Amino acid sequence: MPSDWVLVLIIAGTFSVLSGVAWGVLGTVKWYLRERVRLQERLAQLGSAEATPRIQALEDRVAELEERLDYAERLLAPARTHGPLAPGREG
């Protein structure tokens, strides 16, 4: 059985590591909240009149990419159902 001093050192080391992790988490949360406030202030400065066309353009682009993905999936679907492709001819 370890001596009392060894147990104290183990507990102190564990506490030190846990407190370091806690400070790291708190620092990350503090940064996140600061960035969130900064972005909200920036959005308020832009105003919805300026942000709306950009958002609409991004939504249109996402819709176009969804259509392209659907087309590619439909194009590749028969290949999956028929199994692997036949080996090519050398010639």
Legacy VTK file of the C-alpha trace (Angstrom):
# vtk DataFile Version 3.0
C-alpha trace
ASCII
DATASET POLYDATA
POINTS 91 float
0.000 0.000 0.000
1.406 3.414 -1.003
2.337 5.870 1.682
0.194 8.869 2.525
2.551 11.223 0.693
2.255 9.228 -2.513
-1.529 9.391 -2.297
-1.367 13.139 -1.664
0.890 13.592 -4.715
-1.433 11.491 -6.886
-4.481 13.477 -5.765
-2.650 16.793 -6.238
-1.517 15.779 -9.736
-5.009 14.670 -10.688
-6.466 17.938 -9.382
-3.851 19.898 -11.314
-4.693 18.128 -14.574
-8.442 18.514 -14.054
-8.120 22.197 -13.205
-6.025 22.727 -16.346
-8.694 21.045 -18.445
-11.402 23.134 -16.768
-9.515 26.373 -17.510
-9.105 25.272 -21.119
-12.826 24.572 -21.462
-13.725 27.869 -19.809
-11.363 29.712 -22.133
-12.966 28.087 -25.157
-16.478 28.943 -23.933
-15.402 32.529 -23.247
-13.959 32.799 -26.780
-17.147 31.326 -28.284
-19.378 33.791 -26.444
-17.166 36.724 -27.449
-17.256 35.648 -31.108
-21.009 35.145 -30.983
-21.546 38.676 -29.662
-19.145 40.056 -32.275
-20.966 38.287 -35.098
-24.370 39.416 -33.828
-23.127 43.016 -33.735
-21.733 42.640 -37.257
-25.027 41.246 -38.535
-26.886 44.140 -36.931
-24.512 46.559 -38.696
-25.087 44.924 -42.060
-28.814 45.054 -41.673
-31.208 42.535 -43.083
-31.540 44.429 -46.371
-27.893 43.729 -47.241
-27.754 40.208 -45.830
-30.926 38.876 -47.469
-29.696 38.852 -51.106
-26.477 37.091 -50.095
-28.393 34.476 -48.114
-30.787 33.958 -51.033
-27.863 33.496 -53.428
-26.310 30.901 -51.116
-29.633 29.061 -50.794
-29.979 29.016 -54.596
-26.473 27.609 -54.927
-27.191 24.871 -52.363
-30.389 23.947 -54.227
-28.440 23.690 -57.494
-25.812 21.470 -55.857
-28.561 19.253 -54.412
-30.000 18.792 -57.911
-26.583 17.875 -59.289
-26.025 15.371 -56.495
-29.431 13.782 -57.115
-28.625 13.495 -60.828
-25.258 11.865 -60.112
-26.864 9.411 -57.685
-29.505 8.434 -60.277
-26.791 8.047 -62.899
-24.723 5.761 -60.664
-27.642 3.758 -59.228
-27.939 1.233 -62.131
-24.236 0.416 -61.859
-24.719 -0.516 -58.222
-27.700 -2.773 -58.882
-26.027 -4.679 -61.753
-22.886 -5.459 -59.825
-19.305 -4.811 -60.846
-18.461 -3.827 -64.380
-17.248 -6.459 -66.804
-13.511 -6.463 -67.466
-12.464 -4.417 -70.475
-11.037 -5.888 -73.648
-7.419 -5.403 -74.456
-6.752 -4.601 -77.965
LINES 1 92
91 0 1 2 3 4 5 6 7 8 9 10 11 12 13 14 15 16 17 18 19 20 21 22 23 24 25 26 27 28 29 30 31 32 33 34 35 36 37 38 39 40 41 42 43 44 45 46 47 48 49 50 51 52 53 54 55 56 57 58 59 60 61 62 63 64 65 66 67 68 69 70 71 72 73 74 75 76 77 78 79 80 81 82 83 84 85 86 87 88 89 90
